[in-house]
Amino acid sequence: MGPLALLAVLPALTAAYRPGARPLGAPRSPASPRRPPPLLMSPPPVGFIGLGIMGQGMARRLLSANIPLVVWTRNETLAARFQSEAAVPAAVEVASSPMAVVQACSRTYLMLPTPEACHELYHTELGVLAGVAEGKAIIDCATLRVEDMEALSEAVHRRGGLFVEAPVSGSKGPAATGQLIFMVAGDEAVYHAARPEWEAMGKTAIYCGEVGKATQLKLVVNMIMSTQLAALAEGLALGRKLGLDGSQLQSVLEQGAIASPMLKLKGPLMAEANYSPNFPLKYALKDLVFALEEARAATGLDEDDPELLPVSSAATSLYTEANENGLGDLDFAAVYETLIGHTFTE
């Protein structure tokens, strides 16, 4: 046998002399059943409480990232429809109570509209706090007062849970397309653990430190936004009174230094009187009031002091009037209607 031939058979000879190896030429034993491939494990479910204007879009984004959900919302019909309309209905479990959601999940998100709604769902008999136990994480995306968030955080921690505040910048459209900006504060380990969810629901998540700081940031952001929109509405109303071509005015604004996504979106809606709610006016007013409260606490100024956020104070008065005129459930762009009817009556 030549050297090359010997090299060719060496692997077989070596295998033949391994302990327990089948002798060369011996018949093969009957084939053992082939093991099935391991099942792909689905991720653990995430809880979601509140399927309103914002919550539905956020929850659908989680489902699109193959994150199963346990949900609860006050309207049982809405919850059932959300489940039935999911691409994979089995990925959605509708729980019987907020407590049941928290008990079933390691992390639970809440997206509720007001401090009153939050307080009720946390403290009711089958509420959020009743489900909190050691290691359970609550992630609250509402825009509340700082003291509200601090009180909720303390209540969750007393029961051994973890708490994160995560108010968002963005309305119905960004919620549906995963373009929200999360401002996050509280237990930092939860912030890191929830990264897959932040990535599914938003374009960024910013960690702000201790509970209260994310809420303060959100209130300042919304104060600037609502004040800017009031100025836009006022300018468009004056342009209308002067007989200017509204499309020309909109074009100049969109191409100038003031251009912004909100201006591009809301200007035409005001011109069309299309106020389908993406961000209801009553909630814009709520956030302005909370921002003014923060300003008073930080400066010590009285709410009637003209030096207390004079521009935002004027905008708050305008939104207050619009809300009293029955526009609260419409988009906050409806503040334009108050300016037309009040300041620039034709």
Buried (B, 14 or more C-beta within 10 A) or exposed (E): EEEEEEEEEEEEEEEBEEEEEEEEEEEEEEEEEEEEEEEEEEEEBBBBBBBBBBBBBBBBBBBEBEBBBBBBBBEEEBBEEBBEEBEEEEBBBBBEBBBBBBBBBBBBBBBBBBBEBBBBBBEBEBBBBBBBEEEBBBBBBBBBBBEBBBBBBEBBBEBEBBBBBBBBBBBBEBBBEBBBBBBBBBBBEBBEBBEBBBBBBBBEBBBBEEBBBBBBBBBBBBBEBBBBBBBBBBBBBBBBBEEEEBEEBBEEBBEEEEEBEBBEEBBBBBBEEEBEBBBBBBBBBBBBBBBBBBBBEEEEBEEEBEEBBEEBBEBBEBBBBBBEBEBBEBBBBBBBBBBBBEEBEE
